[in-house]
């Protein structure tokens, strides 16, 4: 099994579980959060099914970056209202804990999306995709290279 396909599968499964757990509190996040992340998982699944396509990886990467903006906006809008609703003293502990768990998983999902974007960029390069410029990070000299280039 190719290392880039294995990482792609891990990314899709991780985002699947985190999205599922983030949507456990039905009254916290709107359905647009769920739809955006389901779309991401669909693009990820198509990337796994078509291992030679560079176009779908690029679409997945762009959609992932747009979902970061979407998640930030949705958390900024809906979290204060949910906090006022569920953190009140008259709310049962199980509903309060469900809200806290859902909030935590949505934040963790948001935090790992930049790491996922870096992995997708490497998968894109590994599949032969050519981006306008070469992205390098000084602390990681082999970042811009593809996975198969490092093995040889």
C-alpha positions as CSV (number, residue, x, y, z in Angstrom):
1,X,0.0,0.0,0.0
2,X,1.2,3.4,-0.9
3,X,2.0,5.8,2.0
4,X,0.0,8.6,0.5
5,X,-3.1,6.5,0.0
6,X,-2.8,5.2,3.6
7,X,-2.6,8.8,4.9
8,X,-5.5,9.8,2.8
9,X,-7.6,7.0,4.3
10,X,-6.6,8.0,7.8
11,X,-7.5,11.6,7.2
12,X,-11.0,10.7,5.8
13,X,-11.7,8.4,8.7
14,X,-10.5,10.9,11.3
15,X,-12.6,13.7,9.9
16,X,-15.6,11.3,9.7
17,X,-15.5,10.5,13.4
18,X,-14.8,14.0,14.4
19,X,-17.7,15.3,12.3
20,X,-20.0,12.7,13.7
21,X,-19.0,13.5,17.3
22,X,-19.3,17.2,16.6
23,X,-22.9,16.8,15.4
24,X,-24.0,14.8,18.6
25,X,-25.6,17.9,20.1
26,X,-28.4,18.6,17.6
27,X,-29.1,22.1,18.8
28,X,-25.6,23.4,18.8
29,X,-24.3,23.5,15.2
30,X,-26.5,24.2,12.1
31,X,-27.0,21.7,9.4
32,X,-24.6,23.6,7.1
33,X,-21.7,22.4,9.3
34,X,-22.8,18.8,8.7
35,X,-23.3,19.4,5.0
36,X,-20.0,21.0,4.5
37,X,-18.1,18.2,6.3
38,X,-20.1,15.5,4.5
39,X,-19.1,17.1,1.2
40,X,-15.5,17.0,2.4
41,X,-15.8,13.3,3.2
42,X,-17.3,12.6,-0.2
43,X,-14.4,14.3,-1.9
44,X,-12.0,12.3,0.3
45,X,-13.7,9.1,-0.7
46,X,-13.5,10.0,-4.4
47,X,-9.8,10.7,-3.9
48,X,-9.4,7.2,-2.5
49,X,-11.4,5.6,-5.2
50,X,-9.5,7.3,-8.0
51,X,-5.8,7.1,-6.9
52,X,-4.3,8.7,-10.0
53,X,-6.5,11.8,-10.2
54,X,-4.8,15.1,-9.3
55,X,-7.9,17.2,-10.0
56,X,-10.0,15.7,-7.3
57,X,-7.2,16.2,-4.7
58,X,-7.0,19.8,-5.7
59,X,-10.8,20.2,-5.3
60,X,-10.6,18.4,-2.0
61,X,-7.8,20.7,-0.8
62,X,-9.7,23.9,-1.9
63,X,-12.9,22.7,-0.3
64,X,-11.0,21.9,2.9
65,X,-9.6,25.4,3.1
66,X,-13.1,26.8,2.5
67,X,-14.4,24.6,5.2
68,X,-11.9,26.1,7.7
69,X,-13.4,29.5,7.1
70,X,-16.9,28.1,7.3
71,X,-16.2,26.4,10.6
72,X,-14.7,29.5,12.1
73,X,-17.7,31.6,11.1
74,X,-20.2,29.0,12.4
75,X,-18.4,28.5,15.7
76,X,-18.2,32.3,16.1
77,X,-21.9,32.7,15.5
78,X,-23.5,29.7,17.2
79,X,-21.2,29.0,20.2
80,X,-22.1,32.1,22.3
81,X,-25.9,31.3,21.9
82,X,-25.3,27.6,22.7
83,X,-23.1,28.6,25.7
84,X,-25.8,30.8,27.1
85,X,-28.4,28.1,26.6
86,X,-26.5,25.0,27.8
87,X,-24.2,26.4,30.5
88,X,-27.1,27.7,32.6
89,X,-27.5,26.3,36.0
90,X,-31.0,24.9,35.3
91,X,-29.8,22.6,32.5
92,X,-29.3,18.9,33.1
93,X,-25.7,17.7,33.3
94,X,-26.1,15.2,30.5
95,X,-27.2,17.9,28.0
96,X,-24.5,20.2,29.2
97,X,-21.9,17.5,28.8
98,X,-23.2,16.6,25.3
99,X,-22.9,20.3,24.3
100,X,-19.3,20.4,25.7
101,X,-18.3,17.2,23.9
102,X,-19.8,18.5,20.6
103,X,-18.0,21.8,21.0
104,X,-14.7,20.1,21.8
105,X,-14.9,17.8,18.8
106,X,-15.8,20.6,16.4
107,X,-12.7,22.5,17.7
108,X,-10.5,19.5,17.4
109,X,-11.8,19.0,13.8
110,X,-11.0,22.6,13.0
111,X,-7.5,22.3,14.5
112,X,-6.5,19.3,12.5
113,X,-7.7,20.7,9.2
114,X,-4.5,22.7,8.5
115,X,-2.5,19.5,9.1
116,X,-4.9,17.7,6.7
117,X,-4.3,20.5,4.1
118,X,-0.5,19.9,4.3
119,X,-1.0,16.1,3.8
120,X,-3.3,16.8,0.9
121,X,-0.7,19.1,-0.7
122,X,1.8,16.3,-0.4
123,X,-0.6,13.8,-1.9
124,X,-1.3,16.2,-4.7
125,X,2.5,16.5,-5.4
126,X,2.9,12.7,-5.1
127,X,0.2,12.2,-7.8
128,X,2.1,14.5,-10.2
129,X,0.2,17.7,-9.6
130,X,2.0,20.9,-10.3
131,X,1.3,24.0,-8.3
132,X,2.2,27.5,-9.3
133,X,5.1,27.8,-6.9
134,X,7.2,25.5,-4.7
135,X,6.1,25.7,-1.1
136,X,9.0,25.1,1.3
137,X,9.2,25.3,5.1
138,X,12.7,26.0,6.4
139,X,12.3,23.6,9.4
140,X,11.2,20.8,7.0
141,X,13.5,20.8,4.0
142,X,11.8,17.8,2.3
143,X,8.2,19.2,2.6
144,X,7.9,20.2,-1.0
145,X,8.9,16.8,-2.3
146,X,6.5,14.0,-3.0
147,X,6.3,10.8,-0.9
148,X,7.8,8.6,-3.6
149,X,10.7,11.0,-4.2
150,X,11.9,10.6,-0.6
151,X,12.0,6.8,-0.8
152,X,14.5,6.6,-3.6
